Amino acid sequence: MIGKESGEKLRKLLDTVSKNLRALEQLKQPTKHWDTLIVFLIQTKLDSVTVREWEKYRVDKDVPTLDDLKRFLKSRADFLETLESNQNERVVDKKYNKQSGTRGFHITSTENKPKCVFCKGAHYSQTCEDFLKLSVSERIERKKNSKLCTNCLRPRHYSKICRCSNCKKCNGKRHTLIHMDYTQNNTPVPISDNSQTSNNAVSHALSANIANKCVLLSTALVNIADNDSNIHTIRVLLDSGSESSFMREDTCRKLNLSTLPTNVEVCGLNRTTSYIKSKCEVNIQSQHNSFRTNIHCYVLPEITGKLPDTKISNHFRLNIPHDINLADPNFYEPSSIDMLIGADHFYSLICVGQISLGRNEPILQKTQLGWVISGPISKSFSKRVSCHFTHNPDIQNQLARFWEIEEIFPNKALSEEEKLCEEHFLQNTSRLSNGRFVVKIPFKKFLENLGESREQARKRFLSLEKKLNENSKLKSLYSDFMAEYESLGHMNKINEDETVKYSFYLPHQGVMREDSVSTKLRVVFDASASTSSQYSLNDLQMVGPTIQRELFL
């Protein structure tokens, strides 16, 4: 329920409705004939002002359709967001009158558009090129003469009531551009006057400190449909440090995507500011599964440079498992970034699953888009190995001590659950005459905790069946797999007349692996699917200790 008119809440409502309608369509529900009901339900969620405007909008429509309501809400959201972005700032200047003992308030309204105090240009004072060319001492003098706030370099208020962030150098109540260090005898030492250092220069300086290392950022290849429903593959960067998602302007133009006007200020590294005038909505799809999602993007001329900055020639030395589907198989090749996915969608893409490739080496993280690789990596491996031996009489003790310190697989103390799980395994595991093992499931909770699971499994199977009917090759491989599974005795047909006290229906899906030499399709069973009691089969089982060693170089 939207209590007060808000462009953001209207867009969220539209997204929720669209997402649920798509889900119902996948279940072959006749949603195209539900317009009257859906329009009524959406209308009950709107605030009173928006409802009144909707009644004005639909006055000439006897029976408005869902598309009519969507167009109205999108237009309304654009209007509200424009109003919100153009709201005036209200700055309060408190003055105390000693004679009367009263405190007065002077309220000043300013337009949202920035204006430089120094050159009168349409930008903030701290980004003025003329101001940045000055030395720190000259900046301080100009600040005093212009009567600017010491903390944010803006007029009409003082630093003691300023709410902007403090100095990045000393955390003091001053702007970083006018920060000065002091020696032991309190002699001021200004910071470097080259304040126009670009982000690239900063990156190069950081790279110089770790000349033999570089850091991989999480990238992925995704499919995206253009305005004519043609599929294109673009490269995206997953960045949890960004509050919003962005798309490159030439990529948006190539896809012929529809854009909406906006006016948003974006602050980056070192408080650099840029202004965005348009945004778009895209639907991305994973190349490895059926996952897809809608993302709202702001459009920028450029997001970042090519990633990585240089080709990583030693990528083949990374111990990446062969059965891992990388979201960006050519992560080691410098390539442009078409889109950045920020924290507004980042965490919804992350899945359970992480593999370390060794000490001081990258990490593989499982996502809805496939496995992404991120972290430090050596730019080059030495091609020559040297062994220096010394005639030290105590060399044996030193070598023994070395291996004790460098031992990478220390014994790990087991938790109570891990101990119980091991005991359960030892007490309830047997071997048949044909050599097969029989293992009892280590339940930690009673089976009564399981709820109803058949309906969910049936719906997911119907969705899988629709996918199989659209792909004859996948259907053939799936049918062969399940027939073999049944012939091996791993499953058998349920007798509907048989009464079972406890049951759990396992949803499953087929995963294609085109690069596999032996098995092209692997059927994955989901024992983590929740039942009507919110418990899954996995929730009732004990988790034993990890018996496989982690990957390392």
N, C-alpha and C positions, 0 to 999 in steps of 0.2 A: 504494500500500500504506500503510495507516494503522498506524504503529508503536505509538502510544500513544493511548488513548481521548481524543477531542476532539469537542465538539459542532460546532465550526466545520468540521472536516474531514468529518464525517458529512454535513453540509448540502452541502458542495462535491461530495461523491461522489454524492449524490442529484441535484443539479443536472446533473452531467455525464451521468449515466445517462438522465435525462429528456430532455436536449438531443439525445443521440444516438438515442434511440428515436424522437423526433419527426422527426429527419432520415431515419431508415429508413422511417418511415410515409409520408413524402413520396415516397419511392421505391417505394411500394406493396409493401413487404416485410411478410410475415405475422407481425409482432411479437407479436400477441395470443396466439400459440401457443408463444412462446419462454420462458414464465415459468420453467420448471424450469432451463433453461440459464442464464438471466440471474441467477436467485437464487443459483445455484452460483457464478457468476463474481463477483458482489458479495460473497458470503460470503468468498471467498479474499482480498479486499482489506481485510477488517475486522481490527481488533486482537483479541487473544486474549480480553480481558474482554468486549467486545461480542459476540463469537462465543458465549461461554458464556451470556450473557444471552439471546441469540437462541435458543439451544437450549432454554432454559427456557420462552421465550415460545411456541415452536412445538410444545411437547410434546403438545398435544391436536389438532394439525393433521397429518394423514397426509401431504398434499402441499401445503405452503404456497404461496400465490400471490405474485406480485410485489407486489400491493397490500398483502398482509400484511406483507411485508418493509419496504415504504415506510412503513407506519404505525408499525411498530416503530422504524425508524431516526429518524423525525421525533420520536417520543416520547422516544427515547434522547437525541437532540440537545438537546431542550428540558430534559431532566433534567440533562445535563452542563453546559449553559450556566447553569442556575440555580445549580448547585454552584459554578461558576467565579465567578459574580457575588457569591456569598455567602462567598467565602474571606476569612479573617481577614488583616488587615495584620500584618506582623511588623516592629516598629520596634526597632532595636538602639541602645542607649545605652551608649557605651564610657566606662569610668571607669578611671583609672590610679591605682594604689596606690603612692605614693612609698616607703613603708617596705619593702614586700615586693618592689617592682620588677616587679609583675605587672599585667596589664591584665585587667579583668573586663568581662563582657558582661551587660547586663540586657535581657532580651527581653520585650516587652510585646505582648500580642495585643489588638486592638481590633476591634469589629464594623465592617462595611463601611458601615453607616448613619452619616451624619455627626451630630455633636452640637455645638452652639454652646457655647463656654466662657462667654460673657457672659450669655445669656438661657436657656441649657439647651434651646433649641429644636432641631428636627430639621433643621439646616442647618449649613453651615460658618461659622466665625467671621467670615471675610472678607465674607460675604454678609448678615450680621446687620444689620437696619435700625437698631437702636439704635447699633451700632458705626459705621455709615456716617454717622450724623447728627453725630458728633463731629468736632472739628477735628483736623488732623494731629497737633498736639502732644498733644492729649488721647488720641488713638489710641495714640501711642507710650507714654504713661504707663500706659494700660490693658494694653497688651501686656506691659510690664515687670512689672506687678503680678500678671498671670495666668501669667507665666513661659512665654510662647509663643515658638515659633521665629520669629526676625526675618524669615526668608525666606518662610515659608508661613503664618504665624499659626496653627500647630497645636501642640498640647502634646506633651510627652514626648520631645523631641529638640532639638538645637541646630542653628543655621544652618550650621555648618561641615560637618555630615554630611548636610544636607538636599539632596535631589536635584531639588527643584522648580525651575522657571525663575526667573531673577533679575528684578530691577526693570526694568520696561519703559521707565523714564525714563533711568536711568544705568547699567543693567546691573550694578548692585552687588548684594551679598548681602543684600537686603532686599525686603520686599513693596512693590509700587507704592503701596498705600494709605498707607504711612508714609514715602514719599519726601519729602525736603525739598531745595529748591534753596538755593544759597548765593551771596551777593553777593561783590564783590571783597574786602570786609573781613571775609569769613567769617561774615556775619550770615545766619542761616537764614531762608529764605523758603519757607513751606509752599505746596504746590500748592493749587489751588482746593478749598475744602471741600465744594463741591457734587458729592459722589461718587455721587449717585443719578441722574446724567444718564443718560437712556435712550438706546438705540441710535438712536431717531428724532432725538433732539436732536443727537447726534453727526453724523448725516447732514445735518441742517439747517445745522450749522456748516460742514461741508465744502462744502455747496452755496453758502453765502454767499461763499466764496473764489472760486468760479467761477460767479458769478451768471448769466452768459450761456451757460453750458454745462451739460449733463447727460450722464451716462454710461449707455448702453444695456447691459443685461445679456442674455445669450443665452437666449431663450425659444422654446418650440416647442409646437405643438398635436399631441397624439397620441391615438390611439384605444385604449380599454381596455374590456375586457368585465367586466360585473358578475357577481355570483354566479349570475344566471339567464341568462348568456350574451348579455345585451343590450349593444350597443356604445354607449359614451359618449365624448365628446371632452373632454379635460381639458388644462389649460395647465401645462407643466412649465418649470422653471428649470434650466439646465445650469450647475453650479457645481463647478469643479475644486478649489476651496478647502475643500470639505466632505469629510470622510473617509467619510461614510455618506450614504445616500439617505433622504428623509423624505416622508411624505404627511400632508396635513391631515386632522384627525379627522373633520370634517363630510363631506369627500370620501370617506373610507373608509366612513363610515356610509351615504352616499347609494348607493355601489356595493354595499353589503351584503357586504363582503369579510370573510372569516374572519380572525381575529386570534389571535395567540399571546401569552401573558403573558411579560413580560420585566422586567428591572430594570437600566436602563442610565443612567449619568450622562453628560450632554452639557454640554461647556464651550463657551461662545461668546465674543463680544467682551467685553473687559475682565474675562475670567475669570468671567462670569456662568454660573451652573449651573442646569440643570433636569434633571428625572428622567422617563424614559420608561417606561411600564408595559406597552406592547403593541407588536407589530409585525405586518406582513402581507407577503404575497407577491403581486405583480401581474405581469401580462403586458401590455406596451405594444407597440403596432404603429404604424409610420409611416403617415402619410396619403398619402405619395407613392410608396411602393414596398411590397414584401412583407416588409420587415424587421420582425422582432419579437424581443423578448427578455424574460426573467424578471428581476425586480428585487425584492430584499428591502428593505422600507421600515420605518423606525421611524415610529410614529404620534404626531404632535404636534397640540396644539390650534390652533396657528398657525405658519406658516413665516416669512412676511415680509409687508409691506404690499403694496399694489398697485404693479405695475411697468408702465411707468415712473410716477414719482410725479405727473407732470403730462402732459397731452396734448401731443404734439409736432406742432404744426400745420404745420411746414415739412418734413415727411417727404417730400413730393412733390418737393422740391428735390434729394434724394439721387439720384445717378445710378446707380440699381439697374438692371442689365440686364433686359430684358423676358422673357428665357427662363429666368430664375432662379426656382425654386420655393421660396419662403420657407416655413420650417417654421412661422412665426407671421406670417401676412400682415398682421395688425393689431397689429404690434409697437409702434406709436406710440400705441395707445389704452391708458390705465391699466386694468389688469385683475388679478384675483386670481391667485395662484399656488397650484395644487392639489397640486403635487408637486415635490420638489427631487431632481435626480439628481446625486449626488456623484462623487468621484474613483474610487469602487469600480466605476463603469460609464462615467464620462465619456469616458475615452480610447478605449474600445472603440467609441464612437459617432462619433469624429472620423474624417473621410475626407481624402484628399489633394485640395486645392482651396481656394484663398483669393484673395479679390479685395479690393483696397483701394479705397475710395470717395473717396480724396483725402487730402491732408495735414490732420491733426487732425480727421479724420472717421472714421466707423465702418468696420469690416472685415466682409466677408461670409466666413463659414467653412462649408465643405461638411460635412455630417454625415449619418449614416444616416437621420435624421429629416427631412432637407431642409436648405436653407441657413439658417443663423442669422446674425443681425446683432448686432454688439457693438462698443462703443467710444464715444468722446466725440462729441457732436452739439450744434450750436448750437441754443439754444431758439428763437431768432427771427432772421430775416434782415432787414436794413435795407431799408425800402421806398423809400428815397431815396438816390440816388447823387450825390455832390457832387464837382466837379472844381475844384481850387484851382491856378491858374497864376500863376507869378511871373515878373517881367521880369528874369530873371537872365541876363547875357550868356553864362554858361557852362552854360546849361541843356542844350544838345545833348550835351556831354560827360557831364553827370550822368545824363541819360536812357540814354545808351549804357552807362554803368557799371551802371545799375540793371538793364537787361536781361541783362547779362553775369552779374550776381550771382544773379538770379532764374531763370536758365535751368533748367528742370526736366527736360530730356532730354539730359543730357551723354552724350558718346560713351563707351561701355563697352568696356573691354578684353576681347577674346575669349579663351576658354580654348583649349588645344590641340585638344580634341575639337570645339569649336564651329568652329574654323578648318578642320579636316579635313572637317567636315560641309558647310560652305559650298563648299569645293573640290570635294567629291563631287557636290554639286548642280549646280555650273557645268559639270562635265565629263560628267555622265550624264543631263542633262535635254534632251529634244528635243520638237519639236512636229510633230504629224501634219498632213496636208493639210486635214483637217476642222476644224482649230483646236484639237484636244485636246492636252494636254501628256502626255508619258510621262516618269515620274520613277522612277529606280531606287532601291530601298530602301538606305539607307546603313548596311550592316552593319559592326559593329566586331569581332564575333566570328564564328567559323566556324559554319556551319549544323549541323555535326556535334554542336554543343552542345545542340541541341534534342532533347528526349526524346519519349516517346509522349504524345499529347494527345487522341486520339480518344475514349477511354473517358470522360474527364472532360466533354468537350463533349457526348457522347451523354447522360450523366446530367443535365446541366443543360438539355439540350433536352427531355428527358422531363418534367422539372419545369416547364419553360415550357409544354409541351403540356398538362399538367394544368391550369395556370392559364388557358390559352386556352379549354379546354373548359368552364370555369366562367364565362367571360365572353364571350358571343357577339359583342358589339360589338367587344371587343378582338381577338378571333379574326378577324373580318372585316377590320378595319383592318390587322392583321398580314399576313394572306394577300394583300391588295391590295398592300402595300408590297413583300413578297418577290417577287410576280409582276412588279411594275414593275422591281425590282432585276435580275431575270433577263432581262427584255426589253431592258434598257439594256446588257446585256453585262457587268454588274459581277460576275456569278457564273454558273456553269454546273454541270450535274450531273456528278458524279464517275463516271468509268468504272472499275468495280471491277477489271477485268482489267488496267488500265494500271499499270505499276510506277513509283512515284515515289520518288526517293532521299530527299528531304527533304519533310516536310509539317508543317503546323500547323493544327489545327482551331480555328476562332474561336468560342468560346461567345458567345451574344448574348441579349438580352432586349428586350422592347418597353416603352417608357416613354410613358405617356399624358400629354398636355398638353391638358386640357379648355379652357383659356383661349386656346389658339392659334387664330388665324384661318385659317391655311393648312393646316398639318400637325398633325393631332390625335395622331398616333402617330409616335414616332421610335425606330428600332431601333438599339440601342447594341451595338457589337462589343467584346469584351473581349480585347485583345491582351496584357494583363498577366497572364492566367491561366498559372500555372506548369505545366510539363510534368513527366514523371517524373524528369527530370534537374534539376528545380528552376529551370530557365531558362524564361523566357517569350519570346515573339517580341519584345516591347519591350526585354527585357534585352540582346538582341543588336544593337540599333540605336543609332547615335550620336544624341546630343541636340544640336540646333543652337541658335543664339542666339535669344532672344526678339525677334521682329520687330514685335510689336504693342505699342503703348504702353499703360501702365497707365491705368485709369480715374481721373479726378481732377475736382475741381470748379473 
